[in-house]
Amino acid sequence: MINNYELFLISCVILMTIYVIISTGKHNQLYELFTNKKWFINFVIMVIFCVYILKSYQTDNKKKEKNVKTAVKKAIVAFIIAIYAELRLSIAPFWTIFIISYFLENWA
């Protein structure tokens, strides 16, 4: 379980990333990405797939179920890093991976 200190640190990283995106004008690039119809449709399909796997996917093979859910979680992190790359943010991936690796140790 995440305690208040950890939640504070996670919030700081998220807020700093948002601040950098807005202060450098990169929010316009993000807006362009979300207004691209093909990209947005694929994004919606990805979100639906992730929600389905994480909330509804069940199988008799519990190991397979855990592996599939872990793969989706890692894919979400990869997507976040790809967004950082699209926005040319080079420091944010470090902090994102740090937060996930340290504070969310048993996230799978």
Residue pairs with C-beta under 8 A, 6 or more apart in sequence:
2 10
2 103
2 104
6 103
9 99
9 103
10 99
10 103
13 95
13 96
13 99
16 95
17 89
17 92
17 95
17 96
20 26
20 89
20 92
21 27
21 30
21 87
21 89
26 87
26 88
26 89
29 86
29 87
30 83
30 87
33 39
33 83
33 86
34 40
34 43
46 79
49 72
50 72
50 75
50 76
53 68
53 69
53 72
54 69
54 72
54 73
57 65
57 68
57 69
58 65
59 65
59 68
66 108
69 108
70 108
73 107
73 108
77 96
77 97
77 100
80 96
81 93
81 96
81 97
84 90
84 92
84 93
84 96
85 93
100 107
